[in-house]
Each structure stands twice: as structure tokens, then as C-alpha cells.
Amino acid sequence: MAWTVTKCSLGGRHATKGCRGDHRYLVRWREPATHRIVSRGFRRWEDARSHRAQIESQIDRGEYIQASERNVPLEVFIAAILAADTELRDGTIDFYQGTLRTHIRGTKMGLTPVGKLTVAALRDYWGQLEIGTGARRNVYQLLSKAFNQLYREGIHPVPLHRKANLKSPSKKRRKEIQPLDMPMVELLAEHAARAGDALAIRIAAYAGLRAGEVGGLRVQDVDFRRRTFSIRQATWRVNGQRGVGPVKTPQSQRTITAPDFLIEAVRDYLAGNPPASDGRILHRGDRPVEHIILNKVSHDAARRAGLPPVTFHSLRHTCAALLIKSGAQPKQIQPYMGHSSIGVTMDVYGHLFDATGEDLGPDDGASGGGIVQGILAPRAVALALTAQ
């Protein structure tokens, strides 16, 4: 096995193959399994020599992961790292494997090939990760381990979590969420560009669906007689590709009671707007409506209404706040919102139980204003806890 460090020449026909931009030194080596020659450029001689030493050591220890395996899904790559790490104790490996299994495997992030991972995809995954602070810290540790390895192997030019400016969650309590009040929700809906956008805003705020779940909701998922939504699928977007698939966790699959006025709003909308070919209520020419589109919907509506920027996910927080104000308990809210555990519910909304909902605004004066005392009263919530 030969490793070389070559000084780059960037000019004319004698340019060194593999050198780009401000690279001054090129490390070349032959992969042990494929015998393919791969390379990586560096600006400094010290960095090039250090990388060469790392590659040599990893190959000698049998821990080298082929740089050519760019099509390997992230979840498989992480599993390979854990299997190859001889310095981790069995208990630590089991702990990491549990984190991988619970929060990464089967997600769009976990299924994405390591060579196609992007900063935008990582930020989307991280922003929609609804878990407690401790669990989030564990996911961060596992992802940083993987991204650092991808960087060392030359698959990524820089560790992706650093490029995305992800930070390990503090051991202090996360920043308290600030739900919208009902008049603000209605103001947003009134300033939505499309009738479907207004309906999406109301579904998120008054039924607590995630953005992907709103986009995945089908006509056959709505029981107009029993006044329920069955959440079975969600839209997604990865690397510019859109699609529809199952919800991300078993807890996310649930059936909830929806307010009467919201069920009627869906009925009225469908009277003038045919569903997609698969029954999805909200679509753009049959194409999926996913979280990026819906985030733009809420931001644009807020701008037209003269409000500060509003993320679509904050509408889901509003639903939880209304449930709390109506007297619902954490054990009722957990399955209603599709949380993986009661710890997630308390970590995100614990401060609202203490606040008694006094800052959530009046219960009337807006469309559906009786939602807190009526539709989302504890009894209605109890009827909704039929997660399947």
C-alpha cells in the first residue's frame, strides 16, 4: 500500500489531477478493498501529512470505510462506524445503537446516501426533531461522530454539522416556545395567498399536525361523521426531491378528534377543490405540499399581515397551548400531538402548564373562537386518544 503527498500544480496542461481552488498539496492512497486510487487536497503541508497518517492508521487497524461508498445510506454508515470502533464499551455501543434505531433509522435523513447529504437536509431534520434535550444531545453526538468520519475519509470537505452550525444542546432547559394566540392564527389565515394555504394554517393550529402530516392528509383520513383525522402518512423533501410516505414513528400514527368548524372547513374546501389522485387534500397540481412550501406559506402570510416571521411549526405549538389552556393533561396531550414520550411533551410545553394559558389571548372574537372551552375541552381530547 502506497500513500503519497504531492505538491499541486494548477496551471496549464500540467495541472495536478484532483487539485482544486486553493489546494496546494494532494494526498493520494489506494483503497484496500477496491484498489481504487482516491485523493484529497489540502492548503497546508501539515494537514496533508496528518491526513495521510490517519488514513494509514485506519487501514492498518481495519477501520477504514471506503470513500467510494458514497451511495451508502447514512444509517448504514453509522452502523458500520459503531461496529468498527473497538474503543467503545459494549454499553456505549448499545446506547448509540438505540439512538440510531429510535431517531435516525428509517428517517429521510437516515436513508439519504452519505454522498448526497446537504446542509439544508440536515437543518430540516434537526429542526423537526421533536425529542427531549437529553435525547437531542445523544443524536448530536452520534451525527457528529459520523460527519467527522465522513470528513476524515474525504467524502465531505468539512464536517456537515459544523457547516450547518449545529450546536450540541445545552444541559440547561431549552428556550421556551411562544405559541400564537387565536386572533393571530386567524389573521394569518385571512392573509394566506390561497384557500388551501389558509386551510393548512388552521389544520396545524387547531389540530396540531406537523407540516408533513398536513400535506399528507387525505380525504379518506377524515371521518366527517365522527369528526376525526387519522394521521397515516406525511410528505417529505430531500435533496430537492418530494414524495409521500408513512409517518416517521409509530407514535406519530394516530387518530385525533378535530374541532367541528375545522371539519366543516375541510368539507367546504373540497367542494371547490378536488383532491390529488391519491386523495391528498392539499396539493399543487397533484405534487406534494411539504414543509418547505408550508414554511413559505406562513412566512408570506405573516409578512402580508404585518406580523413578525412565523414558522409553520409554531402553529403546532399553538394547538398544544390551546389544549393546555382547556385543561388537558400531559398524558392526554402526548398521544394527541404524536410525541414519542411524555418527556418530550414536558420538555417542550412544561412551562405552559405553569402559566395556565393566561397569555394565549381571548377565546372569542375570531373564527372558531370557542375552541378552547368547547371543541378542545379535556373530554374531547380524551375521545381523541385512540392512537392506532
GICOR-V65528 format. One record per residue. PHI is phi in whole degrees, 0 to 359 (* if undefined). Layout:
phi = (PHI,PHI)
This chain:
phi = (*,241,241,228,240,246,281,284,237,256,255,64,285,265,301,285,295,104,275,221,56,263,295,245,225,236,262,241,207,256,292,294,273,264,62,279,274,238,211,208,264,220,277,246,300,298,294,296,294,297,295,301,296,296,298,299,295,295,292,298,273,74,255,286,255,304,294,284,274,285,268,288,299,304,296,288,299,296,300,292,298,296,292,271,278,276,269,278,288,302,297,292,297,299,295,297,296,295,296,299,294,277,242,238,297,88,279,299,296,294,272,284,301,299,284,246,293,232,300,298,295,294,296,297,299,295,292,258,279,264,221,293,300,297,294,296,297,294,297,300,299,289,295,296,298,291,291,295,294,299,292,297,275,82,286,244,291,219,302,297,291,285,296,278,61,283,240,295,303,292,287,283,298,298,300,292,285,242,290,282,267,295,302,290,299,294,296,300,299,294,258,289,286,231,297,294,294,297,294,299,299,289,298,294,282,250,234,75,285,291,303,297,290,298,293,271,296,249,303,290,270,255,261,290,279,274,63,229,248,253,268,235,216,211,275,213,215,222,52,82,265,248,192,228,207,297,297,285,221,301,292,289,280,203,237,234,282,250,300,305,295,285,300,293,296,295,300,298,295,293,297,243,222,299,287,290,299,264,98,299,289,254,200,239,61,78,281,295,261,247,297,292,298,289,298,294,301,290,295,294,296,296,296,294,275,76,256,298,305,234,281,296,294,294,292,297,299,298,299,299,296,293,298,297,297,282,108,293,262,308,292,276,288,307,288,298,275,78,287,287,203,293,298,297,302,288,295,275,242,305,293,285,294,285,279,59,72,292,263,271,92,290,268,226,89,220,302,75,295,274,300,290,282,253,299,258,293,307,298,293,296,300,295,279,278,240,305,244)
